[in-house]
């Protein structure tokens, strides 16, 4: 292993290699597109969850109304007796 003295700091060949690898890593943008798609997917998911949460209360009210009307109609039909068959 070679060491190069630069002032009071000794830089080894391994440190130079690590520094070179770090520079290459920060210049490489091939993973940036995948990261951007991941962020877009996360943003769409958050928006969808927010929209469904807001609609949740309205949908609950609609289904409750429909259920109540169906129960009323079923009770009314049961109270009027059996339907005649032709």
C-alpha positions as YAML, in Angstrom:
chain: A
units: angstrom
residues:
- id: 1
  name: UNK
  ca: [0.00, 0.00, 0.00]
- id: 2
  name: UNK
  ca: [1.42, 3.34, -0.96]
- id: 3
  name: UNK
  ca: [0.91, 6.46, 1.10]
- id: 4
  name: UNK
  ca: [1.30, 9.98, -0.14]
- id: 5
  name: UNK
  ca: [2.09, 12.75, 2.31]
- id: 6
  name: UNK
  ca: [0.15, 15.93, 1.68]
- id: 7
  name: UNK
  ca: [0.98, 18.33, 4.47]
- id: 8
  name: UNK
  ca: [0.01, 16.62, 7.73]
- id: 9
  name: UNK
  ca: [-2.46, 14.24, 6.11]
- id: 10
  name: UNK
  ca: [-1.42, 10.87, 4.74]
- id: 11
  name: UNK
  ca: [-3.60, 9.78, 1.81]
- id: 12
  name: UNK
  ca: [-3.54, 6.09, 0.92]
- id: 13
  name: UNK
  ca: [-4.31, 4.55, -2.46]
- id: 14
  name: UNK
  ca: [-7.53, 3.12, -0.98]
- id: 15
  name: UNK
  ca: [-8.69, 6.60, 0.01]
- id: 16
  name: UNK
  ca: [-8.07, 7.84, -3.53]
- id: 17
  name: UNK
  ca: [-10.10, 4.93, -4.91]
- id: 18
  name: UNK
  ca: [-12.92, 5.60, -2.45]
- id: 19
  name: UNK
  ca: [-12.91, 9.29, -3.36]
- id: 20
  name: UNK
  ca: [-13.04, 8.43, -7.07]
- id: 21
  name: UNK
  ca: [-15.93, 6.01, -6.49]
- id: 22
  name: UNK
  ca: [-17.85, 8.62, -4.50]
- id: 23
  name: UNK
  ca: [-17.44, 11.19, -7.30]
- id: 24
  name: UNK
  ca: [-18.65, 8.66, -9.87]
- id: 25
  name: UNK
  ca: [-21.62, 7.77, -7.67]
- id: 26
  name: UNK
  ca: [-22.72, 11.39, -7.31]
- id: 27
  name: UNK
  ca: [-22.36, 12.04, -11.05]
- id: 28
  name: UNK
  ca: [-24.33, 8.93, -12.03]
- id: 29
  name: UNK
  ca: [-27.96, 9.86, -12.74]
- id: 30
  name: UNK
  ca: [-29.24, 6.49, -13.98]
- id: 31
  name: UNK
  ca: [-31.15, 5.84, -10.74]
- id: 32
  name: UNK
  ca: [-32.67, 9.31, -10.70]
- id: 33
  name: UNK
  ca: [-35.48, 8.33, -13.07]
- id: 34
  name: UNK
  ca: [-36.50, 5.37, -10.91]
- id: 35
  name: UNK
  ca: [-36.47, 7.62, -7.86]
- id: 36
  name: UNK
  ca: [-38.64, 10.19, -9.63]
- id: 37
  name: UNK
  ca: [-41.16, 7.52, -10.63]
- id: 38
  name: UNK
  ca: [-41.22, 6.29, -7.04]
- id: 39
  name: UNK
  ca: [-41.90, 9.78, -5.75]
- id: 40
  name: UNK
  ca: [-44.68, 10.28, -8.32]
- id: 41
  name: UNK
  ca: [-46.28, 6.96, -7.31]
- id: 42
  name: UNK
  ca: [-46.11, 7.97, -3.65]
- id: 43
  name: UNK
  ca: [-47.69, 11.35, -4.40]
- id: 44
  name: UNK
  ca: [-50.52, 9.74, -6.40]
- id: 45
  name: UNK
  ca: [-51.12, 7.28, -3.55]
- id: 46
  name: UNK
  ca: [-51.32, 10.06, -0.99]
- id: 47
  name: UNK
  ca: [-53.74, 12.00, -3.21]
- id: 48
  name: UNK
  ca: [-55.92, 8.91, -3.75]
- id: 49
  name: UNK
  ca: [-56.03, 8.16, -0.03]
- id: 50
  name: UNK
  ca: [-56.95, 11.76, 0.72]
- id: 51
  name: UNK
  ca: [-59.72, 11.79, -1.91]
- id: 52
  name: UNK
  ca: [-61.17, 8.47, -0.74]
- id: 53
  name: UNK
  ca: [-61.09, 9.63, 2.86]
- id: 54
  name: UNK
  ca: [-63.03, 12.77, 1.93]
- id: 55
  name: UNK
  ca: [-65.54, 10.75, -0.09]
- id: 56
  name: UNK
  ca: [-65.84, 8.12, 2.63]
- id: 57
  name: UNK
  ca: [-68.29, 10.13, 4.71]
- id: 58
  name: UNK
  ca: [-70.49, 10.94, 1.71]
- id: 59
  name: UNK
  ca: [-70.50, 7.31, 0.56]
- id: 60
  name: UNK
  ca: [-71.42, 6.12, 4.04]
- id: 61
  name: UNK
  ca: [-74.38, 8.50, 4.10]
- id: 62
  name: UNK
  ca: [-75.57, 7.34, 0.65]
- id: 63
  name: UNK
  ca: [-75.36, 3.63, 1.55]
- id: 64
  name: UNK
  ca: [-77.11, 4.27, 4.88]
- id: 65
  name: UNK
  ca: [-79.98, 6.01, 3.05]
- id: 66
  name: UNK
  ca: [-80.31, 3.19, 0.53]
- id: 67
  name: UNK
  ca: [-80.20, 0.57, 3.28]
- id: 68
  name: UNK
  ca: [-82.89, 2.37, 5.27]
- id: 69
  name: UNK
  ca: [-85.17, 2.64, 2.22]
- id: 70
  name: UNK
  ca: [-84.68, -1.04, 1.38]
- id: 71
  name: UNK
  ca: [-85.46, -2.04, 4.98]
- id: 72
  name: UNK
  ca: [-88.61, 0.12, 4.91]
- id: 73
  name: UNK
  ca: [-89.73, -1.39, 1.59]
- id: 74
  name: UNK
  ca: [-89.08, -4.94, 2.83]
- id: 75
  name: UNK
  ca: [-90.99, -4.31, 6.06]
- id: 76
  name: UNK
  ca: [-93.89, -2.79, 4.10]
- id: 77
  name: UNK
  ca: [-94.01, -5.74, 1.71]
- id: 78
  name: UNK
  ca: [-93.93, -8.23, 4.61]
- id: 79
  name: UNK
  ca: [-96.75, -6.38, 6.39]
- id: 80
  name: UNK
  ca: [-99.04, -6.41, 3.36]
- id: 81
  name: UNK
  ca: [-99.02, -10.19, 3.19]
- id: 82
  name: UNK
  ca: [-98.03, -12.64, 0.49]
- id: 83
  name: UNK
  ca: [-98.34, -11.63, -3.13]
- id: 84
  name: UNK
  ca: [-100.90, -13.57, -5.13]
- id: 85
  name: UNK
  ca: [-99.57, -15.92, -7.78]
- id: 86
  name: UNK
  ca: [-101.24, -15.89, -11.18]
...
